[in-house]
Every structure is written in C-alpha cells, then in structure tokens.
Amino acid sequence: MSANNYIPKVPVVIDCNIEKTLDVLGGKWAFLVLRELFCGTKRFGELQRLIPSVSPRALTSTLRHLEEKGVLERHVFPTVPVTVEYTLTPKGKDLHQILKEMKLWAAKWG
C-alpha cells in the first residue's frame, strides 16, 4: 500500500486531559468556590455569603464533589453548632494558574 492510498484508522477512544480536568471541576459553581478558597480556608456560611447566587443545596453538592475529587479538604470541629471549614489541597491549589489564565482570557475577549 502506498502512502497516497493510506486511510488512517478512526480511533475509538481518545484520552482527553481536558475532559479529566472538567470532570474534576464539575459544574459552574466549582469555579466560584475555588476562587474563594484560593484566598484561604472558608466556612460554609462564608462561601454562601461570598457566592450569593448559589443555593445551599448546590453549594453542598459542589463542595462534596470537589472533596471526592481531592481538590479540597473538609474539616469538622466539634462545636455547638458544628463548625465545618473547607481548605484547598495541593491538587486544588494547583488549579489556580489554570483559572487565572481563564480570567485573563475573559478579560481580553469577554
């Protein structure tokens, strides 16, 4: 078979690291939660005040997802009422540059 007659095979699956990143980030609220946690540890109520458009249910879901993906850690303190704080893991902190670049792109083209 000559090079001119070669028809490449269509790959069945192409691994896409962008898809993996998007799976970790989850829904639209994850970006806003990460933005706030880049500034430091926050409690649930603080996050809710800083992101007023997110419902408690959506915020809880987003925090659970990010925790499952290893992006943040949830620390529970035995107070009355219970105090829960969220902190980025090294994996979560590593997303800062990606989001910073997205912010710059939006400023330029948005």
N, CA and C atoms as an extended XYZ file, in Angstrom:
330
Properties=species:S:1:pos:R:3:atomname:S:1:resname:S:1:resid:I:1 pbc="F F F"
N         0.860       -1.179        0.000 N   MET     1
C         0.000        0.000        0.000 CA  MET     1
C         0.899        1.234        0.000 C   MET     1
N         0.661        2.162       -0.895 N   SER     2
C         1.469        3.374       -0.954 CA  SER     2
C         0.932        4.411        0.022 C   SER     2
N         1.782        5.389        0.315 N   ALA     3
C         1.406        6.440        1.266 CA  ALA     3
C         0.201        7.243        0.779 C   ALA     3
N         0.043        7.352       -0.523 N   ASN     4
C        -1.068        8.136       -1.073 CA  ASN     4
C        -2.419        7.455       -0.878 C   ASN     4
N        -2.419        6.129       -0.742 N   ASN     5
C        -3.665        5.385       -0.595 CA  ASN     5
C        -3.992        5.069        0.857 C   ASN     5
N        -3.152        5.495        1.775 N   TYR     6
C        -3.338        5.151        3.192 CA  TYR     6
C        -4.514        5.918        3.787 C   TYR     6
N        -5.393        5.194        4.415 N   ILE     7
C        -6.534        5.798        5.109 CA  ILE     7
C        -6.325        5.510        6.590 C   ILE     7
N        -6.145        6.556        7.404 N   PRO     8
C        -5.904        6.326        8.829 CA  PRO     8
C        -7.131        5.749        9.517 C   PRO     8
N        -6.871        4.932       10.522 N   LYS     9
C        -7.962        4.376       11.315 CA  LYS     9
C        -8.550        5.466       12.191 C   LYS     9
N        -9.837        5.402       12.384 N   VAL    10
C       -10.505        6.337       13.288 CA  VAL    10
C       -10.387        5.755       14.695 C   VAL    10
N        -9.737        6.493       15.599 N   PRO    11
C        -9.595        5.954       16.955 CA  PRO    11
C       -10.951        5.814       17.642 C   PRO    11
N       -11.097        4.743       18.392 N   VAL    12
C       -12.340        4.502       19.110 CA  VAL    12
C       -12.441        5.443       20.299 C   VAL    12
N       -11.333        5.584       21.037 N   VAL    13
C       -11.311        6.440       22.216 CA  VAL    13
C       -10.037        7.269       22.192 C   VAL    13
N       -10.195        8.547       22.428 N   ILE    14
C        -9.046        9.433       22.547 CA  ILE    14
C        -9.065        9.980       23.962 C   ILE    14
N        -8.007        9.666       24.711 N   ASP    15
C        -7.915       10.213       26.062 CA  ASP    15
C        -7.767       11.721       25.980 C   ASP    15
N        -8.567       12.405       26.729 N   CYS    16
C        -8.535       13.869       26.702 CA  CYS    16
C        -8.341       14.381       28.115 C   CYS    16
N        -7.202       14.992       28.360 N   ASN    17
C        -6.925       15.518       29.688 CA  ASN    17
C        -7.820       16.702       30.030 C   ASN    17
N        -8.319       17.401       29.028 N   ILE    18
C        -9.243       18.499       29.292 CA  ILE    18
C       -10.537       17.946       29.883 C   ILE    18
N       -10.991       16.800       29.354 N   GLU    19
C       -12.197       16.172       29.907 CA  GLU    19
C       -11.969       15.764       31.357 C   GLU    19
N       -10.784       15.263       31.652 N   LYS    20
C       -10.464       14.866       33.025 CA  LYS    20
C       -10.495       16.086       33.943 C   LYS    20
N        -9.965       17.202       33.471 N   THR    21
C        -9.969       18.430       34.261 CA  THR    21
C       -11.391       18.912       34.490 C   THR    21
N       -12.201       18.901       33.448 N   LEU    22
C       -13.591       19.336       33.575 CA  LEU    22
C       -14.374       18.428       34.500 C   LEU    22
N       -14.058       17.127       34.493 N   ASP    23
C       -14.722       16.194       35.404 CA  ASP    23
C       -14.393       16.542       36.852 C   ASP    23
N       -13.153       16.933       37.099 N   VAL    24
C       -12.751       17.314       38.460 CA  VAL    24
C       -13.438       18.605       38.860 C   VAL    24
N       -13.483       19.568       37.955 N   LEU    25
C       -14.080       20.854       38.282 CA  LEU    25
C       -15.591       20.762       38.438 C   LEU    25
N       -16.215       19.854       37.726 N   GLY    26
C       -17.654       19.682       37.881 CA  GLY    26
C       -18.442       20.831       37.276 C   GLY    26
N       -19.491       21.240       37.967 N   GLY    27
C       -20.412       22.254       37.459 CA  GLY    27
C       -19.895       23.681       37.574 C   GLY    27
N       -20.771       24.602       37.232 N   LYS    28
C       -20.388       26.010       37.164 CA  LYS    28
C       -20.006       26.605       38.510 C   LYS    28
N       -20.526       26.071       39.610 N   TRP    29
C       -20.242       26.652       40.918 CA  TRP    29
C       -18.826       26.354       41.382 C   TRP    29
N       -18.225       25.303       40.864 N   ALA    30
C       -16.873       24.917       41.304 CA  ALA    30
C       -15.878       26.049       41.082 C   ALA    30
N       -15.992       26.746       39.970 N   PHE    31
C       -15.059       27.835       39.678 CA  PHE    31
C       -15.167       28.936       40.730 C   PHE    31
N       -16.389       29.253       41.133 N   LEU    32
C       -16.581       30.312       42.115 CA  LEU    32
C       -16.134       29.866       43.503 C   LEU    32
N       -16.374       28.608       43.841 N   VAL    33
C       -15.906       28.076       45.127 CA  VAL    33
C       -14.376       28.108       45.163 C   VAL    33
N       -13.755       27.648       44.094 N   LEU    34
C       -12.287       27.663       44.035 CA  LEU    34
C       -11.745       29.083       44.145 C   LEU    34
N       -12.381       30.015       43.458 N   ARG    35
C       -11.947       31.412       43.526 CA  ARG    35
C       -11.880       31.886       44.973 C   ARG    35
N       -12.888       31.546       45.752 N   GLU    36
C       -12.921       31.976       47.151 CA  GLU    36
C       -11.902       31.224       48.002 C   GLU    36
N       -11.719       29.941       47.727 N   LEU    37
C       -10.780       29.152       48.528 CA  LEU    37
C        -9.317       29.446       48.189 C   LEU    37
N        -9.064       30.028       47.022 N   PHE    38
C        -7.688       30.448       46.707 CA  PHE    38
C        -7.225       31.518       47.695 C   PHE    38
N        -8.166       32.225       48.283 N   CYS    39
C        -7.841       33.276       49.267 CA  CYS    39
C        -7.661       32.705       50.673 C   CYS    39
N        -7.956       31.418       50.863 N   GLY    40
C        -7.781       30.798       52.172 CA  GLY    40
C        -8.984       29.981       52.595 C   GLY    40
N        -8.849       29.351       53.734 N   THR    41
C        -9.878       28.490       54.308 CA  THR    41
C       -11.164       29.275       54.555 C   THR    41
N       -12.287       28.643       54.249 N   LYS    42
C       -13.595       29.290       54.438 CA  LYS    42
C       -14.566       28.299       55.067 C   LYS    42
N       -15.513       28.839       55.824 N   ARG    43
C       -16.623       28.053       56.355 CA  ARG    43
C       -17.764       28.077       55.335 C   ARG    43
N       -18.700       27.143       55.502 N   PHE    44
C       -19.834       27.034       54.584 CA  PHE    44
C       -20.580       28.362       54.486 C   PHE    44
N       -20.889       28.958       55.639 N   GLY    45
C       -21.628       30.225       55.655 CA  GLY    45
C       -20.887       31.345       54.945 C   GLY    45
N       -19.566       31.360       55.086 N   GLU    46
C       -18.771       32.376       54.389 CA  GLU    46
C       -18.883       32.194       52.883 C   GLU    46
N       -18.765       30.944       52.438 N   LEU    47
C       -18.873       30.679       50.999 CA  LEU    47
C       -20.241       31.085       50.478 C   LEU    47
N       -21.266       30.820       51.267 N   GLN    48
C       -22.623       31.177       50.855 CA  GLN    48
C       -22.770       32.698       50.731 C   GLN    48
N       -22.176       33.440       51.647 N   ARG    49
C       -22.244       34.909       51.576 CA  ARG    49
C       -21.415       35.452       50.407 C   ARG    49
N       -20.272       34.825       50.139 N   LEU    50
C       -19.399       35.287       49.072 CA  LEU    50
C       -19.927       34.945       47.678 C   LEU    50
N       -20.764       33.909       47.606 N   ILE    51
C       -21.376       33.496       46.339 CA  ILE    51
C       -22.895       33.516       46.542 C   ILE    51
N       -23.506       34.680       46.616 N   PRO    52
C       -24.918       34.790       46.987 CA  PRO    52
C       -25.890       34.114       46.019 C   PRO    52
N       -25.498       33.910       44.787 N   SER    53
C       -26.422       33.322       43.816 CA  SER    53
C       -26.502       31.794       43.903 C   SER    53
N       -25.639       31.160       44.697 N   VAL    54
C       -25.660       29.698       44.821 CA  VAL    54
C       -26.614       29.288       45.947 C   VAL    54
N       -27.417       28.262       45.677 N   SER    55
C       -28.321       27.757       46.709 CA  SER    55
C       -27.523       26.881       47.680 C   SER    55
N       -28.011       26.732       48.901 N   PRO    56
C       -27.316       25.850       49.854 CA  PRO    56
C       -27.142       24.428       49.311 C   PRO    56
N       -28.168       23.945       48.627 N   ARG    57
C       -28.101       22.591       48.062 CA  ARG    57
C       -27.009       22.485       46.990 C   ARG    57
N       -26.931       23.466       46.093 N   ALA    58
C       -25.918       23.452       45.038 CA  ALA    58
C       -24.518       23.609       45.627 C   ALA    58
N       -24.391       24.448       46.646 N   LEU    59
C       -23.092       24.635       47.288 CA  LEU    59
C       -22.643       23.345       47.971 C   LEU    59
N       -23.550       22.692       48.677 N   THR    60
C       -23.232       21.419       49.333 CA  THR    60
C       -22.792       20.384       48.303 C   THR    60
N       -23.529       20.283       47.222 N   SER    61
C       -23.210       19.328       46.161 CA  SER    61
C       -21.836       19.611       45.562 C   SER    61
N       -21.554       20.878       45.313 N   THR    62
C       -20.267       21.277       44.736 CA  THR    62
C       -19.123       20.961       45.689 C   THR    62
N       -19.299       21.278       46.962 N   LEU    63
C       -18.253       21.001       47.944 CA  LEU    63
C       -17.999       19.504       48.073 C   LEU    63
N       -19.048       18.709       48.075 N   ARG    64
C       -18.888       17.249       48.148 CA  ARG    64
C       -18.142       16.716       46.938 C   ARG    64
N       -18.512       17.213       45.759 N   HIS    65
C       -17.855       16.783       44.523 CA  HIS    65
C       -16.361       17.118       44.560 C   HIS    65
N       -16.030       18.351       44.933 N   LEU    66
C       -14.626       18.764       44.982 CA  LEU    66
C       -13.849       17.976       46.035 C   LEU    66
N       -14.525       17.629       47.122 N   GLU    67
C       -13.870       16.813       48.149 CA  GLU    67
C       -13.609       15.397       47.620 C   GLU    67
N       -14.588       14.820       46.942 N   GLU    68
C       -14.430       13.480       46.362 CA  GLU    68
C       -13.298       13.437       45.346 C   GLU    68
N       -13.109       14.530       44.626 N   LYS    69
C       -12.065       14.597       43.600 CA  LYS    69
C       -10.700       14.965       44.174 C   LYS    69
N       -10.647       15.216       45.490 N   GLY    70
C        -9.367       15.507       46.129 CA  GLY    70
C        -8.895       16.935       45.964 C   GLY    70
N        -9.811       17.832       45.625 N   VAL    71
C        -9.467       19.237       45.389 CA  VAL    71
C        -9.506       20.044       46.686 C   VAL    71
N       -10.389       19.641       47.597 N   LEU    72
C       -10.459       20.339       48.882 CA  LEU    72
C       -10.635       19.340       50.011 C   LEU    72
N       -10.327       19.817       51.208 N   GLU    73
C       -10.499       19.015       52.417 CA  GLU    73
C       -11.557       19.671       53.281 C   GLU    73
N       -12.340       18.832       53.909 N   ARG    74
C       -13.405       19.286       54.803 CA  ARG    74
C       -12.968       18.973       56.224 C   ARG    74
N       -12.913       19.998       57.064 N   HIS    75
C       -12.514       19.829       58.460 CA  HIS    75
C       -13.714       20.145       59.352 C   HIS    75
N       -14.093       19.189       60.180 N   VAL    76
C       -15.241       19.346       61.079 CA  VAL    76
C       -14.726       19.545       62.497 C   VAL    76
N       -15.236       20.582       63.159 N   PHE    77
C       -14.853       20.891       64.535 CA  PHE    77
C       -16.048       20.639       65.449 C   PHE    77
N       -15.827       19.922       66.551 N   PRO    78
C       -16.940       19.548       67.443 CA  PRO    78
C       -17.402       20.702       68.325 C   PRO    78
N       -17.978       21.698       67.694 N   THR    79
C       -18.531       22.845       68.418 CA  THR    79
C       -20.048       22.749       68.372 C   THR    79
N       -20.720       23.633       69.062 N   VAL    80
C       -22.181       23.682       69.005 CA  VAL    80
C       -22.575       25.065       68.515 C   VAL    80
N       -23.150       25.204       67.314 N   PRO    81
C       -23.315       24.149       66.315 CA  PRO    81
C       -21.961       23.739       65.720 C   PRO    81
N       -21.957       22.633       64.994 N   VAL    82
C       -20.728       22.120       64.381 CA  VAL    82
C       -20.159       23.149       63.411 C   VAL    82
N       -18.843       23.336       63.474 N   THR    83
C       -18.151       24.225       62.545 CA  THR    83
C       -17.470       23.372       61.487 C   THR    83
N       -17.677       23.709       60.219 N   VAL    84
C       -17.054       22.983       59.113 CA  VAL    84
C       -16.278       23.990       58.278 C   VAL    84
N       -15.009       23.679       58.032 N   GLU    85
C       -14.152       24.536       57.206 CA  GLU    85
C       -13.669       23.763       55.994 C   GLU    85
N       -13.468       24.508       54.915 N   TYR    86
C       -13.005       23.923       53.660 CA  TYR    86
C       -11.679       24.576       53.271 C   TYR    86
N       -10.717       23.721       52.918 N   THR    87
C        -9.380       24.177       52.552 CA  THR    87
C        -8.951       23.449       51.287 C   THR    87
N        -8.262       24.145       50.404 N   LEU    88
C        -7.755       23.504       49.199 CA  LEU    88
C        -6.609       22.561       49.530 C   LEU    88
N        -6.564       21.457       48.829 N   THR    89
C        -5.442       20.528       48.907 CA  THR    89
C        -4.373       21.025       47.930 C   THR    89
N        -3.182       20.435       47.930 N   PRO    90
C        -2.193       20.810       46.904 CA  PRO    90
C        -2.752       20.638       45.483 C   PRO    90
N        -3.554       19.602       45.274 N   LYS    91
C        -4.194       19.386       43.968 CA  LYS    91
C        -5.102       20.567       43.621 C   LYS    91
N        -5.852       21.056       44.607 N   GLY    92
C        -6.737       22.196       44.386 CA  GLY    92
C        -5.970       23.483       44.136 C   GLY    92
N        -4.914       23.688       44.916 N   LYS    93
C        -4.093       24.895       44.744 CA  LYS    93
C        -3.451       24.932       43.370 C   LYS    93
N        -3.176       23.751       42.818 N   ASP    94
C        -2.547       23.664       41.507 CA  ASP    94
C        -3.471       24.150       40.387 C   ASP    94
N        -4.753       24.258       40.655 N   LEU    95
C        -5.712       24.761       39.666 CA  LEU    95
C        -5.678       26.289       39.542 C   LEU    95
N        -5.002       26.950       40.465 N   HIS    96
C        -5.018       28.416       40.495 CA  HIS    96
C        -4.530       29.021       39.180 C   HIS    96
N        -3.433       28.514       38.656 N   GLN    97
C        -2.878       29.074       37.414 CA  GLN    97
C        -3.842       28.887       36.243 C   GLN    97
N        -4.518       27.747       36.208 N   ILE    98
C        -5.482       27.489       35.127 CA  ILE    98
C        -6.611       28.517       35.170 C   ILE    98
N        -7.165       28.728       36.349 N   LEU    99
C        -8.267       29.679       36.484 CA  LEU    99
C        -7.803       31.114       36.249 C   LEU    99
N        -6.580       31.404       36.633 N   LYS   100
C        -6.020       32.740       36.394 CA  LYS   100
C        -5.921       33.007       34.885 C   LYS   100
N        -5.477       32.008       34.137 N   GLU   101
C        -5.388       32.146       32.680 CA  GLU   101
C        -6.769       32.313       32.054 C   GLU   101
N        -7.760       31.598       32.575 N   MET   102
C        -9.129       31.737       32.071 CA  MET   102
C        -9.651       33.146       32.339 C   MET   102
N        -9.313       33.679       33.506 N   LYS   103
C        -9.729       35.038       33.864 CA  LYS   103
C        -9.097       36.060       32.909 C   LYS   103
N        -7.819       35.874       32.602 N   LEU   104
C        -7.131       36.778       31.669 CA  LEU   104
C        -7.731       36.684       30.272 C   LEU   104
N        -8.065       35.467       29.849 N   TRP   105
C        -8.675       35.285       28.541 CA  TRP   105
C       -10.025       36.006       28.485 C   TRP   105
N       -10.818       35.867       29.548 N   ALA   106
C       -12.138       36.502       29.586 CA  ALA   106
C       -12.012       38.032       29.576 C   ALA   106
N       -10.998       38.543       30.268 N   ALA   107
C       -10.779       39.999       30.290 CA  ALA   107
C       -10.406       40.491       28.884 C   ALA   107
N        -9.660       39.683       28.179 N   LYS   108
C        -9.214       40.077       26.842 CA  LYS   108
C       -10.322       39.941       25.796 C   LYS   108
N       -11.080       38.860       25.855 N   TRP   109
C       -12.034       38.548       24.803 CA  TRP   109
C       -13.491       38.651       25.207 C   TRP   109
N       -13.757       38.744       26.516 N   GLY   110
C       -15.137       38.688       27.000 CA  GLY   110
C       -15.962       39.883       26.743 C   GLY   110
